[in-house]
């Protein structure tokens, strides 16, 4: 599989990260599971997730685009997820990095 380079876009205090979709499954309850991957500084990054089936439209601003709120649960996929969190901390210039074994402190 060809792994895309991580795309990073910084806009004031927000950072957008773009990864490639490596796996996707629509579940019988209409929720979705996925794994997204990218490479960054010669490291492979990965993060898994589950998107809930229920999303509600929220008022954002009159005449603006529709905004929907729902639940996204991020899932650890192994050491590649740990690298993803380290990269996220790096691009946000955070001094807090996750433990190497993925456990919460």
N, C-alpha and C positions, 0 to 999 in steps of 0.2 A: 504494500500500500504506500502510495506517495503521501508523505506527511507535509502539510503546508507550513510555511513559516508563520509564526504568531504575528498578527497585525495588531499594532498598538496605536490608539488614537487618544491623545490627551487634550481635554477641553476644560480649561480652568482647573477645578478640583476633581473632575471626573475622568476616569480612564475607561475606554472601551477596548476590550480584547476580542479578537476574532479568531476562532479555531475552526478546524474542519470537522464535519460530522462523520465519525467513523462507524457508528452503529446507531440504529434507530428501531424501536419496536412500539407499535400501537397495541395497548392492552385491551382486554375485553371490556373493562370498565371505562374505556376511552381516555385513560391516562396514557402518558408516553414515557418510555425509558430511552435514554441516549448515552452515548459516550462520544466526547469531542476531544480531538487531539491537535497538537501543533508542535513545532520545534522552536527553541529559543536558545541562542548561544550554545548550539550543538547538543542540547538536552531535549529529550522527548517529554512533552507535557501531556497530561490527560486529566479529564474530569468527567465523572458520570453524573447523571441526574434523572430525576423523575418529575415530570410536569403533571400536575393534577388535572383532572378532567373538567373541573369547574372554574371558569373565569368570568368575572363580572365587569361590565363596562363601567368606567369611572369618569366623572366629569373632570376634565383637565382645564380647558379654557374654551370659552364660547367660540365656535367656528373652527376650533383646532382639530387635530387628528384624534381618532378614537384611542383611548387608553384602556387596557384591560388589566385587572389585578387577579392573581391566582397564586397558587403555591408551587414553588420550585424547591425540591429537596436535592442538594448536591451530595454525591456519593463518592467515596474514596475508591479509586481503582488500583491502588498500590503506590509504589514509589514515584510513579509518574504524576500522581495527584499531589504528592508532597512537593514535587518540583514545580507544579502549577501554582501552589500556594506560595512558595518561595518567590516565584516570578511575580506574582500578584503583589506581594509585599515590596519587591524591588521596584516595580513600576510606580507604586504609590509612595516610594521613598519611606517606607515604614521600617522602624527598627525592630518590630515584632515579627518574628518568623515562626512557623509551626515547628514542633519537634520533629526530628528526623524520622521517628517511628510512626508518625501520624496521629499519635494520641493527643487528646486535648490536655492542656496544662491546668 
